[in-house]
Amino acid sequence: MTGIKMEPDNTRSLSSKHMLDVTAMMSGIGVIQQRQHNLYYSCSTDRCNDANVFKRILESLSLSSKFNELEGLLNPENPFDGNQCFRYINQTDESCSSTTDIDPSKCKQCLTTVKTETEIDKICATCSTDDAYEGYLSNEIHFNMTDQTRILSWSIACQSKGCNTLDTGRQIRQKSDISFDFNKFLHSNSSGEQTISSSLIKFASIIILFIIKTFY
């Protein structure tokens, strides 16, 4: 199933940057799994979310994934042993650092999130004591249209031995390709309308969801 939703977003500040977030994700439990691609585009200039801009986004974006080859990572082990979760933290974010003292015997799911910005990996590999209803893995890239930079992030929630190691992250990135041609997007406005300007006339967003469900 594929769906597209476009609507104004009045909840964000006018100071928000011109950006595009793209995520490839697979989630599920056991033999029932769902794969999806999510796109969130945010801008703050007049007519910046019209149909012409939407077309240019799609023409400039390359997006594909082969997460079906990683399905085994989301197969839960029963019984689950929290001692088998990979645990390592190199950041000071409170939501992550507060998990360092969790008793492994109380862990119900392994978790890892790695964000790469200016070639520095911020790693939060831990576990959760919350009930686990399903596992997931994802690869996300934040494209900043203003300075044409990228922030990469991958994450996984799983319930098997060593499923949340850094090697898993390398597999996730290898199995999903997300790229964006800034030059093509910024210089292909055939209508001649200025969609990127220094004058903040209004704030709008495009929320685009592509959802593909696969059942086995």
C-alpha positions as CSV (number, residue, x, y, z in Angstrom):
1,M,0.0,0.0,0.0
2,T,1.3,3.4,-1.0
3,G,0.0,6.7,0.4
4,I,0.9,10.4,0.0
5,K,-0.1,13.1,2.4
6,M,0.6,16.9,1.9
7,E,-0.5,19.4,4.5
8,P,0.6,22.7,6.1
9,D,2.5,22.4,9.4
10,N,1.7,25.3,11.7
11,T,3.4,23.7,14.8
12,R,7.0,24.4,13.8
13,S,8.9,27.6,14.3
14,L,9.6,30.0,11.4
15,S,13.3,29.7,12.3
16,S,13.3,26.0,11.2
17,K,15.8,25.3,8.5
18,H,14.9,24.2,4.9
19,M,15.3,20.4,5.2
20,L,14.3,17.0,4.0
21,D,14.2,13.9,6.2
22,V,14.2,10.5,4.5
23,T,13.8,7.2,6.3
24,A,13.9,3.6,5.2
25,M,12.4,1.2,7.8
26,M,11.4,-2.3,8.5
27,S,9.3,-3.3,11.5
28,G,7.4,-6.3,12.8
29,I,7.6,-9.4,14.8
30,G,8.0,-13.0,13.8
31,V,6.7,-13.8,10.3
32,I,4.7,-10.5,9.9
33,Q,6.8,-7.6,8.9
34,Q,6.3,-4.2,7.3
35,R,8.6,-2.2,5.2
36,Q,8.2,1.5,4.5
37,H,9.8,4.7,3.2
38,N,9.0,8.0,4.9
39,L,9.8,11.5,3.6
40,Y,9.3,14.7,5.5
41,Y,10.0,18.0,3.8
42,S,10.0,21.3,5.7
43,C,10.4,24.8,4.3
44,S,9.6,28.4,5.2
45,T,9.2,30.5,2.0
46,D,6.2,31.4,-0.2
47,R,4.9,28.6,-2.3
48,C,7.8,26.3,-1.1
49,N,5.5,23.3,-0.9
50,D,3.6,23.6,-4.2
51,A,3.4,20.8,-6.8
52,N,6.4,21.9,-8.7
53,V,8.6,21.6,-5.6
54,F,7.2,18.2,-4.9
55,K,8.1,17.1,-8.4
56,R,11.7,18.4,-8.0
57,I,12.1,16.5,-4.7
58,L,11.2,13.2,-6.3
59,E,13.4,13.9,-9.4
60,S,16.4,14.7,-7.1
61,L,15.9,11.8,-4.6
62,S,17.2,8.3,-5.0
63,L,15.7,5.8,-2.5
64,S,15.8,2.0,-2.4
65,S,16.2,-0.7,0.2
66,K,16.7,-4.4,0.4
67,F,15.7,-4.9,4.1
68,N,14.1,-8.2,3.2
69,E,17.7,-9.6,3.4
70,L,17.9,-8.5,7.1
71,E,14.6,-10.1,8.3
72,G,16.5,-12.5,10.5
73,L,17.7,-9.6,12.7
74,L,14.1,-9.0,13.9
75,N,13.3,-12.6,14.7
76,P,13.0,-12.7,18.5
77,E,14.7,-15.4,20.7
78,N,12.6,-17.0,23.4
79,P,13.5,-16.9,26.1
80,F,15.2,-13.5,25.7
81,D,18.5,-12.9,27.6
82,G,19.3,-9.2,28.1
83,N,23.0,-10.1,28.8
84,Q,23.3,-10.7,25.1
85,C,22.6,-7.1,24.1
86,F,25.6,-5.0,22.9
87,R,26.0,-2.1,25.3
88,Y,28.2,1.0,24.6
89,I,27.6,4.7,25.0
90,N,29.9,7.6,23.9
91,Q,27.5,10.5,24.3
92,T,26.0,12.5,27.2
93,D,22.4,12.7,26.1
94,E,20.4,12.1,29.2
95,S,17.8,9.8,27.5
96,C,20.7,7.5,26.7
97,S,23.1,7.9,29.6
98,S,20.3,7.2,32.1
99,T,20.2,3.5,30.8
100,T,23.7,2.6,31.8
101,D,22.7,1.1,35.1
102,I,19.9,-1.1,33.8
103,D,20.1,-4.6,35.2
104,P,20.5,-6.9,32.1
105,S,18.1,-9.4,33.7
106,K,15.4,-6.8,33.4
107,C,16.1,-6.0,29.7
108,K,13.3,-6.9,27.3
109,Q,14.8,-5.6,24.1
110,C,18.2,-4.5,22.7
111,L,18.5,-1.0,21.3
112,T,21.1,0.9,19.3
113,T,21.0,4.4,17.7
114,V,24.0,5.8,15.9
115,K,24.0,9.4,14.5
116,T,26.9,10.5,12.3
117,E,27.5,14.2,12.0
118,T,30.8,15.7,10.6
119,E,32.3,12.2,10.6
120,I,31.7,11.7,14.3
121,D,29.6,8.8,15.5
122,K,27.3,9.4,18.5
123,I,26.5,5.9,19.7
124,C,23.8,4.8,22.1
125,A,23.8,1.0,22.4
126,T,21.7,-0.2,25.3
127,C,18.5,-2.1,26.2
128,S,15.0,-1.3,27.2
129,T,12.9,-2.6,30.2
130,D,9.7,-1.7,28.4
131,D,7.5,-4.5,27.0
132,A,8.5,-5.1,23.4
133,Y,5.6,-5.5,21.0
134,E,7.7,-5.5,17.8
135,G,11.2,-4.9,16.5
136,Y,12.4,-2.5,13.9
137,L,15.4,-1.3,12.0
138,S,15.9,2.0,10.1
139,N,18.3,4.1,8.1
140,E,17.6,7.9,8.1
141,I,19.3,10.8,6.4
142,H,18.6,14.5,7.3
143,F,19.4,16.7,4.3
144,N,19.9,20.4,5.2
145,M,19.0,22.3,2.0
146,T,20.4,25.6,3.4
147,D,24.1,24.5,3.8
148,Q,23.8,21.3,1.7
149,T,24.9,19.0,4.5
150,R,23.8,15.5,5.6
151,I,23.3,13.9,9.0
152,L,23.1,10.1,8.9
153,S,21.4,8.0,11.5
154,W,20.6,4.3,11.9
155,S,18.7,2.4,14.6
156,I,17.5,-1.0,15.6
157,A,15.3,-2.6,18.3
158,C,15.6,-6.4,18.5
159,Q,15.5,-9.5,20.7
160,S,18.3,-11.8,19.7
161,K,22.0,-12.3,20.6
162,G,24.2,-9.5,19.4
163,C,21.5,-8.1,17.1
164,N,22.3,-4.5,18.0
165,T,26.0,-4.4,17.3
166,L,27.8,-1.8,15.2
167,D,28.3,-4.4,12.5
168,T,24.5,-4.5,12.2
169,G,24.5,-0.8,11.5
170,R,26.9,-1.3,8.6
171,Q,24.5,-4.0,7.2
172,I,21.6,-1.6,7.5
173,R,23.4,1.1,5.6
174,Q,24.6,-1.3,2.9
175,K,21.0,-2.6,2.3
176,S,19.5,0.9,1.9
177,D,20.5,3.6,-0.5
178,I,19.3,7.2,0.2
179,S,20.9,10.0,-1.8
180,F,19.8,13.5,-2.8
181,D,21.1,15.7,-5.6
182,F,21.1,19.2,-4.1
183,N,22.2,20.9,-7.3
184,K,19.4,19.3,-9.3
185,F,16.8,20.3,-6.7
186,L,18.0,23.9,-6.2
187,H,18.6,24.7,-9.9
188,S,15.8,22.9,-11.8
189,N,13.0,25.3,-11.1
190,S,11.7,25.5,-14.7
191,S,8.8,27.7,-13.8
192,G,11.1,30.5,-12.8
193,E,9.4,31.0,-9.5
194,Q,11.6,31.7,-6.5
195,T,10.9,29.0,-4.0
196,I,13.9,29.7,-1.8
197,S,14.3,33.2,-0.6
198,S,15.6,35.2,2.4
199,S,12.1,36.5,3.1
200,L,10.1,34.3,5.4
201,I,6.6,34.8,4.1
202,K,5.0,31.7,5.5
203,F,5.9,28.3,6.9
204,A,4.7,25.1,5.3
205,S,5.6,21.5,5.2
206,I,5.1,18.5,3.0
207,I,4.6,15.2,4.7
208,I,5.0,12.3,2.3
209,L,4.6,8.8,3.4
210,F,5.3,5.8,1.2
211,I,4.2,2.6,3.0
212,I,4.7,-0.9,1.6
213,K,3.4,-3.7,3.7
214,T,4.6,-7.3,3.1
215,F,3.3,-10.3,4.9
216,Y,4.9,-13.7,4.9
